[in-house]
Amino acid sequence: MTSILNADLHCHSVVSDGTLTPEALAQRAKSNGVELWALTDHDEVGGQHRALAAARAAGLSYLTGVEISVTFADVTVHIVGLGFDPDHPQLVQGLQRTRGGRSERAQEMSDGLAKVGIAGAYEGALRYVGNPELVSRTHFARYLVESGVCKDTHEVFRKYLTEGKPGFVPHRWAKLGDAVRWIREAGGVAVIAHPARYSFTPTQEYALFTEFKEHGGLGVEVVTGSHTAAEYVRYADMALEFGLAASRGSDFHSPDESHTDLGALPYLEGKLTPVWELLAGRIHTPDQSPTATH
């Protein structure tokens, strides 16, 4: 496989904070010309076997995936894992611990919103949750749009759910080293997700990339739904500087909310090493299991 491949290795289903089932995502990916797909729900691998079965049925090549929330320099950073064994005990247990604080955090978010006159937000958010362990800011945002408080989810985040706003509650996630280790021990490759989103200083960003690589991380998302064309170039250069493979993924959540649809991204530049080259033995093709064993 080359860099000229319509790979979409970052998206979300109802198992975390997306609005489509794994089966519907597989069909959408296929219809949009995706050739290699991964479902990467937040801190949860419960949809992986469904996604794999749906990919096979749709004639899609598939990589297992997850997006793990970590705290680095007091900022929430996301690490995507690809090509791992979704039943690996250390990974499953680590993700379970990471999910553990979400319910309490959601109650605190609801309390903060109530103080500015928005009542019943927790109960409202739960209506959008496919997995109660994974109630998140996105579910609150959907409720606030439905109830008419804001016109869209982007307005909700801007006014209520970011740092310093009434509904924001920080949460301490996994450590960077733990997340990378869980992915590696399960046979996969760790990737820094959408690095431009973290608003780090150049020094903090270099620290993230350096520590990530020291822990055994191997990839970075270069082409992703929230990056600009200039950021594609910046993180292509960062990938080359740090000797990291490049990944590509839309971060698709919903037909109504996401700026970038599945499979609708530019291709990776030819000078980059695509992350799927590191995972050739872990790719499930429609007619066979991966060549490597778990």
C-alpha positions as protocol buffer text, in pm:
chain_id: "A"
residue {
  index: 1
  type: MET
  ca { x: 0 y: 0 z: 0 }
}
residue {
  index: 2
  type: THR
  ca { x: 124 y: 350 z: -82 }
}
residue {
  index: 3
  type: SER
  ca { x: 56 y: 702 z: 45 }
}
residue {
  index: 4
  type: ILE
  ca { x: -196 y: 736 z: -241 }
}
residue {
  index: 5
  type: LEU
  ca { x: -459 y: 542 z: -50 }
}
residue {
  index: 6
  type: ASN
  ca { x: -798 y: 661 z: 71 }
}
residue {
  index: 7
  type: ALA
  ca { x: -742 y: 553 z: 430 }
}
residue {
  index: 8
  type: ASP
  ca { x: -965 y: 696 z: 703 }
}
residue {
  index: 9
  type: LEU
  ca { x: -821 y: 591 z: 1037 }
}
residue {
  index: 10
  type: HIS
  ca { x: -1011 y: 815 z: 1278 }
}
residue {
  index: 11
  type: CYS
  ca { x: -1388 y: 824 z: 1332 }
}
residue {
  index: 12
  type: HIS
  ca { x: -1648 y: 766 z: 1603 }
}
residue {
  index: 13
  type: SER
  ca { x: -1966 y: 562 z: 1643 }
}
residue {
  index: 14
  type: VAL
  ca { x: -2253 y: 552 z: 1892 }
}
residue {
  index: 15
  type: VAL
  ca { x: -2027 y: 338 z: 2111 }
}
residue {
  index: 16
  type: SER
  ca { x: -1863 y: 669 z: 2213 }
}
residue {
  index: 17
  type: ASP
  ca { x: -1978 y: 1011 z: 2089 }
}
residue {
  index: 18
  type: GLY
  ca { x: -2068 y: 954 z: 1724 }
}
residue {
  index: 19
  type: THR
  ca { x: -2426 y: 938 z: 1596 }
}
residue {
  index: 20
  type: LEU
  ca { x: -2395 y: 641 z: 1356 }
}
residue {
  index: 21
  type: THR
  ca { x: -2358 y: 272 z: 1433 }
}
residue {
  index: 22
  type: PRO
  ca { x: -2037 y: 89 z: 1336 }
}
residue {
  index: 23
  type: GLU
  ca { x: -2239 y: -79 z: 1060 }
}
residue {
  index: 24
  type: ALA
  ca { x: -2363 y: 253 z: 919 }
}
residue {
  index: 25
  type: LEU
  ca { x: -2011 y: 397 z: 932 }
}
residue {
  index: 26
  type: ALA
  ca { x: -1875 y: 102 z: 736 }
}
residue {
  index: 27
  type: GLN
  ca { x: -2137 y: 155 z: 466 }
}
residue {
  index: 28
  type: ARG
  ca { x: -2071 y: 530 z: 455 }
}
residue {
  index: 29
  type: ALA
  ca { x: -1696 y: 472 z: 431 }
}
residue {
  index: 30
  type: LYS
  ca { x: -1743 y: 227 z: 144 }
}
residue {
  index: 31
  type: SER
  ca { x: -1982 y: 462 z: -39 }
}
residue {
  index: 32
  type: ASN
  ca { x: -1730 y: 746 z: -3 }
}
residue {
  index: 33
  type: GLY
  ca { x: -1448 y: 547 z: -157 }
}
residue {
  index: 34
  type: VAL
  ca { x: -1256 y: 464 z: 160 }
}
residue {
  index: 35
  type: GLU
  ca { x: -1015 y: 174 z: 99 }
}
residue {
  index: 36
  type: LEU
  ca { x: -878 y: 124 z: 452 }
}
residue {
  index: 37
  type: TRP
  ca { x: -1091 y: 210 z: 756 }
}
residue {
  index: 38
  type: ALA
  ca { x: -1059 y: 219 z: 1134 }
}
residue {
  index: 39
  type: LEU
  ca { x: -1322 y: 294 z: 1398 }
}
residue {
  index: 40
  type: THR
  ca { x: -1155 y: 482 z: 1686 }
}
residue {
  index: 41
  type: ASP
  ca { x: -1410 y: 534 z: 1961 }
}
residue {
  index: 42
  type: HIS
  ca { x: -1303 y: 730 z: 2269 }
}
residue {
  index: 43
  type: ASP
  ca { x: -1152 y: 511 z: 2542 }
}
residue {
  index: 44
  type: GLU
  ca { x: -1362 y: 214 z: 2427 }
}
residue {
  index: 45
  type: VAL
  ca { x: -1307 y: -93 z: 2209 }
}
residue {
  index: 46
  type: GLY
  ca { x: -1660 y: -232 z: 2248 }
}
residue {
  index: 47
  type: GLY
  ca { x: -1747 y: -161 z: 1885 }
}
residue {
  index: 48
  type: GLN
  ca { x: -1443 y: -325 z: 1729 }
}
residue {
  index: 49
  type: HIS
  ca { x: -1585 y: -668 z: 1650 }
}
residue {
  index: 50
  type: ARG
  ca { x: -1898 y: -510 z: 1500 }
}
residue {
  index: 51
  type: ALA
  ca { x: -1687 y: -272 z: 1292 }
}
residue {
  index: 52
  type: LEU
  ca { x: -1468 y: -555 z: 1164 }
}
residue {
  index: 53
  type: ALA
  ca { x: -1769 y: -766 z: 1066 }
}
residue {
  index: 54
  type: ALA
  ca { x: -1932 y: -465 z: 896 }
}
residue {
  index: 55
  type: ALA
  ca { x: -1610 y: -382 z: 710 }
}
residue {
  index: 56
  type: ARG
  ca { x: -1584 y: -738 z: 579 }
}
residue {
  index: 57
  type: ALA
  ca { x: -1947 y: -731 z: 471 }
}
residue {
  index: 58
  type: ALA
  ca { x: -1890 y: -400 z: 290 }
}
residue {
  index: 59
  type: GLY
  ca { x: -1570 y: -518 z: 124 }
}
residue {
  index: 60
  type: LEU
  ca { x: -1346 y: -281 z: 320 }
}
residue {
  index: 61
  type: SER
  ca { x: -999 y: -342 z: 460 }
}
residue {
  index: 62
  type: TYR
  ca { x: -999 y: -270 z: 834 }
}
residue {
  index: 63
  type: LEU
  ca { x: -763 y: -179 z: 1118 }
}
residue {
  index: 64
  type: THR
  ca { x: -873 y: -199 z: 1480 }
}
residue {
  index: 65
  type: GLY
  ca { x: -870 y: 142 z: 1646 }
}
residue {
  index: 66
  type: VAL
  ca { x: -923 y: 344 z: 1963 }
}
residue {
  index: 67
  type: GLU
  ca { x: -870 y: 706 z: 2072 }
}
residue {
  index: 68
  type: ILE
  ca { x: -731 y: 727 z: 2426 }
}
residue {
  index: 69
  type: SER
  ca { x: -762 y: 1043 z: 2638 }
}
residue {
  index: 70
  type: VAL
  ca { x: -441 y: 1136 z: 2818 }
}
residue {
  index: 71
  type: THR
  ca { x: -330 y: 1432 z: 3027 }
}
residue {
  index: 72
  type: PHE
  ca { x: -6 y: 1596 z: 2919 }
}
residue {
  index: 73
  type: ALA
  ca { x: 113 y: 1932 z: 3056 }
}
residue {
  index: 74
  type: ASP
  ca { x: -234 y: 1976 z: 3212 }
}
residue {
  index: 75
  type: VAL
  ca { x: -395 y: 1950 z: 2867 }
}
residue {
  index: 76
  type: THR
  ca { x: -612 y: 1666 z: 2735 }
}
residue {
  index: 77
  type: VAL
  ca { x: -433 y: 1503 z: 2443 }
}
residue {
  index: 78
  type: HIS
  ca { x: -566 y: 1217 z: 2233 }
}
residue {
  index: 79
  type: ILE
  ca { x: -361 y: 916 z: 2129 }
}
residue {
  index: 80
  type: VAL
  ca { x: -500 y: 692 z: 1856 }
}
residue {
  index: 81
  type: GLY
  ca { x: -413 y: 323 z: 1868 }
}
residue {
  index: 82
  type: LEU
  ca { x: -425 y: 119 z: 1547 }
}
residue {
  index: 83
  type: GLY
  ca { x: -386 y: -247 z: 1459 }
}
residue {
  index: 84
  type: PHE
  ca { x: -401 y: -395 z: 1810 }
}
residue {
  index: 85
  type: ASP
  ca { x: -577 y: -693 z: 1966 }
}
residue {
  index: 86
  type: PRO
  ca { x: -906 y: -543 z: 2096 }
}
residue {
  index: 87
  type: ASP
  ca { x: -939 y: -816 z: 2356 }
}
residue {
  index: 88
  type: HIS
  ca { x: -595 y: -766 z: 2510 }
}
residue {
  index: 89
  type: PRO
  ca { x: -648 y: -762 z: 2890 }
}
residue {
  index: 90
  type: GLN
  ca { x: -412 y: -473 z: 2976 }
}
residue {
  index: 91
  type: LEU
  ca { x: -565 y: -251 z: 2709 }
}
residue {
  index: 92
  type: VAL
  ca { x: -923 y: -335 z: 2806 }
}
residue {
  index: 93
  type: GLN
  ca { x: -855 y: -279 z: 3177 }
}
residue {
  index: 94
  type: GLY
  ca { x: -665 y: 44 z: 3116 }
}
residue {
  index: 95
  type: LEU
  ca { x: -949 y: 186 z: 2908 }
}
residue {
  index: 96
  type: GLN
  ca { x: -1200 y: 86 z: 3175 }
}
residue {
  index: 97
  type: ARG
  ca { x: -1004 y: 284 z: 3434 }
}
residue {
  index: 98
  type: THR
  ca { x: -982 y: 582 z: 3199 }
}
residue {
  index: 99
  type: ARG
  ca { x: -1360 y: 583 z: 3149 }
}
residue {
  index: 100
  type: GLY
  ca { x: -1422 y: 563 z: 3522 }
}
residue {
  index: 101
  type: GLY
  ca { x: -1433 y: 935 z: 3600 }
}
residue {
  index: 102
  type: ARG
  ca { x: -1667 y: 1042 z: 3321 }
}
residue {
  index: 103
  type: SER
  ca { x: -1998 y: 1004 z: 3508 }
}
residue {
  index: 104
  type: GLU
  ca { x: -1888 y: 1214 z: 3805 }
}
residue {
  index: 105
  type: ARG
  ca { x: -1744 y: 1475 z: 3569 }
}
residue {
  index: 106
  type: ALA
  ca { x: -2073 y: 1486 z: 3376 }
}
residue {
  index: 107
  type: GLN
  ca { x: -2268 y: 1556 z: 3696 }
}
residue {
  index: 108
  type: GLU
  ca { x: -2033 y: 1844 z: 3776 }
}
residue {
  index: 109
  type: MET
  ca { x: -2077 y: 1981 z: 3423 }
}
residue {
  index: 110
  type: SER
  ca { x: -2454 y: 1970 z: 3469 }
}
residue {
  index: 111
  type: ASP
  ca { x: -2427 y: 2152 z: 3802 }
}
residue {
  index: 112
  type: GLY
  ca { x: -2221 y: 2426 z: 3638 }
}
residue {
  index: 113
  type: LEU
  ca { x: -2476 y: 2471 z: 3360 }
}
residue {
  index: 114
  type: ALA
  ca { x: -2761 y: 2480 z: 3614 }
}
residue {
  index: 115
  type: LYS
  ca { x: -2595 y: 2776 z: 3785 }
}
residue {
  index: 116
  type: VAL
  ca { x: -2639 y: 2980 z: 3466 }
}
residue {
  index: 117
  type: GLY
  ca { x: -3002 y: 2876 z: 3419 }
}
residue {
  index: 118
  type: ILE
  ca { x: -2968 y: 2560 z: 3209 }
}
residue {
  index: 119
  type: ALA
  ca { x: -3145 y: 2291 z: 3410 }
}
residue {
  index: 120
  type: GLY
  ca { x: -3160 y: 1917 z: 3346 }
}
residue {
  index: 121
  type: ALA
  ca { x: -2852 y: 1904 z: 3125 }
}
residue {
  index: 122
  type: TYR
  ca { x: -2726 y: 1571 z: 3262 }
}
residue {
  index: 123
  type: GLU
  ca { x: -3056 y: 1395 z: 3198 }
}
residue {
  index: 124
  type: GLY
  ca { x: -3077 y: 1563 z: 2858 }
}
residue {
  index: 125
  type: ALA
  ca { x: -2726 y: 1455 z: 2763 }
}
residue {
  index: 126
  type: LEU
  ca { x: -2802 y: 1094 z: 2857 }
}
residue {
  index: 127
  type: ARG
  ca { x: -3064 y: 1081 z: 2580 }
}
residue {
  index: 128
  type: TYR
  ca { x: -2779 y: 1100 z: 2328 }
}
residue {
  index: 129
  type: VAL
  ca { x: -2553 y: 847 z: 2495 }
}
residue {
  index: 130
  type: GLY
  ca { x: -2517 y: 502 z: 2343 }
}
residue {
  index: 131
  type: ASN
  ca { x: -2278 y: 397 z: 2620 }
}
residue {
  index: 132
  type: PRO
  ca { x: -2351 y: 555 z: 2965 }
}
residue {
  index: 133
  type: GLU
  ca { x: -1986 y: 507 z: 3066 }
}
residue {
  index: 134
  type: LEU
  ca { x: -1887 y: 752 z: 2794 }
}
residue {
  index: 135
  type: VAL
  ca { x: -2110 y: 1054 z: 2853 }
}
residue {
  index: 136
  type: SER
  ca { x: -1908 y: 1349 z: 2724 }
}
residue {
  index: 137
  type: ARG
  ca { x: -1915 y: 1716 z: 2634 }
}
residue {
  index: 138
  type: THR
  ca { x: -2042 y: 1624 z: 2288 }
}
residue {
  index: 139
  type: HIS
  ca { x: -2358 y: 1471 z: 2436 }
}
residue {
  index: 140
  type: PHE
  ca { x: -2420 y: 1786 z: 2642 }
}
residue {
  index: 141
  type: ALA
  ca { x: -2367 y: 1995 z: 2329 }
}
residue {
  index: 142
  type: ARG
  ca { x: -2630 y: 1798 z: 2136 }
}
residue {
  index: 143
  type: TYR
  ca { x: -2881 y: 1848 z: 2416 }
}
residue {
  index: 144
  type: LEU
  ca { x: -2815 y: 2224 z: 2431 }
}
residue {
  index: 145
  type: VAL
  ca { x: -2873 y: 2250 z: 2055 }
}
residue {
  index: 146
  type: GLU
  ca { x: -3192 y: 2043 z: 2071 }
}
residue {
  index: 147
  type: SER
  ca { x: -3327 y: 2254 z: 2359 }
}
residue {
  index: 148
  type: GLY
  ca { x: -3260 y: 2577 z: 2168 }
}
residue {
  index: 149
  type: VAL
  ca { x: -2990 y: 2718 z: 2394 }
}
residue {
  index: 150
  type: CYS
  ca { x: -2744 y: 2733 z: 2099 }
}
residue {
  index: 151
  type: LYS
  ca { x: -2780 y: 2706 z: 1723 }
}
residue {
  index: 152
  type: ASP
  ca { x: -2510 y: 2441 z: 1678 }
}
residue {
  index: 153
  type: THR
  ca { x: -2259 y: 2236 z: 1874 }
}
residue {
  index: 154
  type: HIS
  ca { x: -1972 y: 2471 z: 1787 }
}
residue {
  index: 155
  type: GLU
  ca { x: -2155 y: 2757 z: 1962 }
}
residue {
  index: 156
  type: VAL
  ca { x: -2214 y: 2534 z: 2265 }
}
residue {
  index: 157
  type: PHE
  ca { x: -1844 y: 2458 z: 2304 }
}
residue {
  index: 158
  type: ARG
  ca { x: -1750 y: 2824 z: 2258 }
}
residue {
  index: 159
  type: LYS
  ca { x: -1998 y: 2954 z: 2518 }
}
residue {
  index: 160
  type: TYR
  ca { x: -2027 y: 2676 z: 2773 }
}
residue {
  index: 161
  type: LEU
  ca { x: -1792 y: 2379 z: 2747 }
}
residue {
  index: 162
  type: THR
  ca { x: -1437 y: 2512 z: 2716 }
}
residue {
  index: 163
  type: GLU
  ca { x: -1202 y: 2620 z: 2992 }
}
residue {
  index: 164
  type: GLY
  ca { x: -1333 y: 2915 z: 3191 }
}
residue {
  index: 165
  type: LYS
  ca { x: -1696 y: 2859 z: 3081 }
}
residue {
  index: 166
  type: PRO
  ca { x: -1983 y: 2743 z: 3307 }
}
residue {
  index: 167
  type: GLY
  ca { x: -2001 y: 2379 z: 3193 }
}
residue {
  index: 168
  type: PHE
  ca { x: -1631 y: 2302 z: 3174 }
}
residue {
  index: 169
  type: VAL
  ca { x: -1491 y: 2050 z: 3420 }
}
residue {
  index: 170
  type: PRO
  ca { x: -1136 y: 1920 z: 3370 }
}
residue {
  index: 171
  type: HIS
  ca { x: -1066 y: 1551 z: 3400 }
}
residue {
  index: 172
  type: ARG
  ca { x: -735 y: 1379 z: 3456 }
}
residue {
  index: 173
  type: TRP
  ca { x: -702 y: 1099 z: 3208 }
}
residue {
  index: 174
  type: ALA
  ca { x: -441 y: 828 z: 3154 }
}
residue {
  index: 175
  type: LYS
  ca { x: -73 y: 914 z: 3145 }
}
residue {
  index: 176
  type: LEU
  ca { x: 87 y: 941 z: 2802 }
}
residue {
  index: 177
  type: GLY
  ca { x: 327 y: 655 z: 2874 }
}
residue {
  index: 178
  type: ASP
  ca { x: 45 y: 429 z: 2993 }
}
residue {
  index: 179
  type: ALA
  ca { x: -165 y: 484 z: 2682 }
}
residue {
  index: 180
  type: VAL
  ca { x: 127 y: 416 z: 2447 }
}
residue {
  index: 181
  type: ARG
  ca { x: 222 y: 107 z: 2648 }
}
residue {
  index: 182
  type: TRP
  ca { x: -132 y: -38 z: 2640 }
}
residue {
  index: 183
  type: ILE
  ca { x: -140 y: 1 z: 2261 }
}
residue {
  index: 184
  type: ARG
  ca { x: 207 y: -146 z: 2212 }
}
residue {
  index: 185
  type: GLU
  ca { x: 147 y: -442 z: 2445 }
}
residue {
  index: 186
  type: ALA
  ca { x: -170 y: -519 z: 2249 }
}
residue {
  index: 187
  type: GLY
  ca { x: 36 y: -533 z: 1929 }
}
residue {
  index: 188
  type: GLY
  ca { x: -62 y: -195 z: 1785 }
}
residue {
  index: 189
  type: VAL
  ca { x: 89 y: 138 z: 1685 }
}
residue {
  index: 190
  type: ALA
  ca { x: 33 y: 461 z: 1880 }
}
residue {
  index: 191
  type: VAL
  ca { x: -39 y: 785 z: 1691 }
}
residue {
  index: 192
  type: ILE
  ca { x: -71 y: 1144 z: 1816 }
}
residue {
  index: 193
  type: ALA
  ca { x: -419 y: 1258 z: 1710 }
}
residue {
  index: 194
  type: HIS
  ca { x: -482 y: 1604 z: 1551 }
}
residue {
  index: 195
  type: PRO
  ca { x: -177 y: 1774 z: 1708 }
}
residue {
  index: 196
  type: ALA
  ca { x: -275 y: 2125 z: 1597 }
}
residue {
  index: 197
  type: ARG
  ca { x: -577 y: 2121 z: 1829 }
}
residue {
  index: 198
  type: TYR
  ca { x: -384 y: 2139 z: 2155 }
}
residue {
  index: 199
  type: SER
  ca { x: -269 y: 2502 z: 2150 }
}
residue {
  index: 200
  type: PHE
  ca { x: 70 y: 2410 z: 2291 }
}
residue {
  index: 201
  type: THR
  ca { x: 364 y: 2645 z: 2277 }
}
residue {
  index: 202
  type: PRO
  ca { x: 642 y: 2524 z: 2044 }
}
residue {
  index: 203
  type: THR
  ca { x: 837 y: 2408 z: 2350 }
}
residue {
  index: 204
  type: GLN
  ca { x: 541 y: 2211 z: 2489 }
}
residue {
  index: 205
  type: GLU
  ca { x: 471 y: 2057 z: 2150 }
}
residue {
  index: 206
  type: TYR
  ca { x: 832 y: 1943 z: 2114 }
}
residue {
  index: 207
  type: ALA
  ca { x: 812 y: 1798 z: 2464 }
}
residue {
  index: 208
  type: LEU
  ca { x: 498 y: 1603 z: 2366 }
}
residue {
  index: 209
  type: PHE
  ca { x: 656 y: 1462 z: 2050 }
}
residue {
  index: 210
  type: THR
  ca { x: 981 y: 1382 z: 2230 }
}
residue {
  index: 211
  type: GLU
  ca { x: 817 y: 1203 z: 2523 }
}
residue {
  index: 212
  type: PHE
  ca { x: 572 y: 1025 z: 2293 }
}
residue {
  index: 213
  type: LYS
  ca { x: 859 y: 884 z: 2089 }
}
residue {
  index: 214
  type: GLU
  ca { x: 1056 y: 788 z: 2401 }
}
residue {
  index: 215
  type: HIS
  ca { x: 758 y: 579 z: 2514 }
}
residue {
  index: 216
  type: GLY
  ca { x: 751 y: 397 z: 2180 }
}
residue {
  index: 217
  type: GLY
  ca { x: 495 y: 603 z: 1988 }
}
residue {
  index: 218
  type: LEU
  ca { x: 539 y: 565 z: 1613 }
}
residue {
  index: 219
  type: GLY
  ca { x: 294 y: 793 z: 1432 }
}
residue {
  index: 220
  type: VAL
  ca { x: 122 y: 1132 z: 1407 }
}
residue {
  index: 221
  type: GLU
  ca { x: -195 y: 1241 z: 1228 }
}
residue {
  index: 222
  type: VAL
  ca { x: -83 y: 1474 z: 954 }
}
residue {
  index: 223
  type: VAL
  ca { x: -399 y: 1496 z: 745 }
}
residue {
  index: 224
  type: THR
  ca { x: -707 y: 1517 z: 967 }
}
residue {
  index: 225
  type: GLY
  ca { x: -1043 y: 1692 z: 966 }
}
residue {
  index: 226
  type: SER
  ca { x: -946 y: 1980 z: 1196 }
}
residue {
  index: 227
  type: HIS
  ca { x: -612 y: 2064 z: 1029 }
}
residue {
  index: 228
  type: THR
  ca { x: -567 y: 2344 z: 776 }
}
residue {
  index: 229
  type: ALA
  ca { x: -361 y: 2307 z: 459 }
}
residue {
  index: 230
  type: ALA
  ca { x: -74 y: 2489 z: 634 }
}
residue {
  index: 231
  type: GLU
  ca { x: -98 y: 2245 z: 925 }
}
residue {
  index: 232
  type: TYR
  ca { x: -76 y: 1949 z: 686 }
}
residue {
  index: 233
  type: VAL
  ca { x: 264 y: 2089 z: 585 }
}
residue {
  index: 234
  type: ARG
  ca { x: 371 y: 2169 z: 941 }
}
residue {
  index: 235
  type: TYR
  ca { x: 297 y: 1822 z: 1075 }
}
residue {
  index: 236
  type: ALA
  ca { x: 440 y: 1651 z: 770 }
}
residue {
  index: 237
  type: ASP
  ca { x: 763 y: 1830 z: 859 }
}
residue {
  index: 238
  type: MET
  ca { x: 726 y: 1728 z: 1225 }
}
residue {
  index: 239
  type: ALA
  ca { x: 673 y: 1365 z: 1122 }
}
residue {
  index: 240
  type: LEU
  ca { x: 994 y: 1372 z: 922 }
}
residue {
  index: 241
  type: GLU
  ca { x: 1187 y: 1553 z: 1194 }
}
residue {
  index: 242
  type: PHE
  ca { x: 1087 y: 1301 z: 1462 }
}
residue {
  index: 243
  type: GLY
  ca { x: 1099 y: 995 z: 1238 }
}
residue {
  index: 244
  type: LEU
  ca { x: 726 y: 926 z: 1280 }
}
residue {
  index: 245
  type: ALA
  ca { x: 490 y: 761 z: 1035 }
}
residue {
  index: 246
  type: ALA
  ca { x: 200 y: 972 z: 909 }
}
residue {
  index: 247
  type: SER
  ca { x: -167 y: 895 z: 957 }
}
residue {
  index: 248
  type: ARG
  ca { x: -481 y: 1023 z: 788 }
}
residue {
  index: 249
  type: GLY
  ca { x: -831 y: 1039 z: 939 }
}
residue {
  index: 250
  type: SER
  ca { x: -1140 y: 1257 z: 920 }
}
residue {
  index: 251
  type: ASP
  ca { x: -1236 y: 1244 z: 1292 }
}
residue {
  index: 252
  type: PHE
  ca { x: -1592 y: 1200 z: 1162 }
}
residue {
  index: 253
  type: HIS
  ca { x: -1865 y: 1201 z: 1429 }
}
residue {
  index: 254
  type: SER
  ca { x: -2192 y: 1282 z: 1255 }
}
residue {
  index: 255
  type: PRO
  ca { x: -2335 y: 1375 z: 914 }
}
residue {
  index: 256
  type: ASP
  ca { x: -2487 y: 1686 z: 1077 }
}
residue {
  index: 257
  type: GLU
  ca { x: -2189 y: 1802 z: 1284 }
}
residue {
  index: 258
  type: SER
  ca { x: -1862 y: 1707 z: 1119 }
}
residue {
  index: 259
  type: HIS
  ca { x: -1683 y: 1944 z: 881 }
}
residue {
  index: 260
  type: THR
  ca { x: -1511 y: 1657 z: 700 }
}
residue {
  index: 261
  type: ASP
  ca { x: -1686 y: 1343 z: 579 }
}
residue {
  index: 262
  type: LEU
  ca { x: -1535 y: 996 z: 583 }
}
residue {
  index: 263
  type: GLY
  ca { x: -1280 y: 960 z: 304 }
}
residue {
  index: 264
  type: ALA
  ca { x: -1290 y: 1328 z: 202 }
}
residue {
  index: 265
  type: LEU
  ca { x: -934 y: 1429 z: 292 }
}
residue {
  index: 266
  type: PRO
  ca { x: -630 y: 1502 z: 74 }
}
residue {
  index: 267
  type: TYR
  ca { x: -381 y: 1220 z: 31 }
}
residue {
  index: 268
  type: LEU
  ca { x: -61 y: 1205 z: 233 }
}
residue {
  index: 269
  type: GLU
  ca { x: 248 y: 1352 z: 71 }
}
residue {
  index: 270
  type: GLY
  ca { x: 468 y: 1095 z: -100 }
}
residue {
  index: 271
  type: LYS
  ca { x: 774 y: 1181 z: 113 }
}
residue {
  index: 272
  type: LEU
  ca { x: 597 y: 1054 z: 426 }
}
residue {
  index: 273
  type: THR
  ca { x: 587 y: 697 z: 556 }
}
residue {
  index: 274
  type: PRO
  ca { x: 217 y: 603 z: 585 }
}
residue {
  index: 275
  type: VAL
  ca { x: 131 y: 446 z: 918 }
}
residue {
  index: 276
  type: TRP
  ca { x: -38 y: 154 z: 741 }
}
residue {
  index: 277
  type: GLU
  ca { x: 303 y: 46 z: 611 }
}
residue {
  index: 278
  type: LEU
  ca { x: 395 y: -31 z: 973 }
}
residue {
  index: 279
  type: LEU
  ca { x: 73 y: -229 z: 1012 }
}
residue {
  index: 280
  type: ALA
  ca { x: 68 y: -439 z: 697 }
}
residue {
  index: 281
  type: GLY
  ca { x: 41 y: -760 z: 898 }
}
residue {
  index: 282
  type: ARG
  ca { x: -246 y: -622 z: 1110 }
}
residue {
  index: 283
  type: ILE
  ca { x: -482 y: -519 z: 831 }
}
residue {
  index: 284
  type: HIS
  ca { x: -798 y: -728 z: 809 }
}
residue {
  index: 285
  type: THR
  ca { x: -888 y: -763 z: 443 }
}
residue {
  index: 286
  type: PRO
  ca { x: -1248 y: -843 z: 345 }
}
residue {
  index: 287
  type: ASP
  ca { x: -1168 y: -1206 z: 266 }
}
residue {
  index: 288
  type: GLN
  ca { x: -912 y: -1295 z: 533 }
}
residue {
  index: 289
  type: SER
  ca { x: -784 y: -1233 z: 884 }
}
residue {
  index: 290
  type: PRO
  ca { x: -464 y: -1032 z: 941 }
}
residue {
  index: 291
  type: THR
  ca { x: -144 y: -1212 z: 851 }
}
residue {
  index: 292
  type: ALA
  ca { x: -1 y: -1158 z: 1200 }
}
residue {
  index: 293
  type: THR
  ca { x: -142 y: -1344 z: 1496 }
}
residue {
  index: 294
  type: HIS
  ca { x: -239 y: -1182 z: 1823 }
}
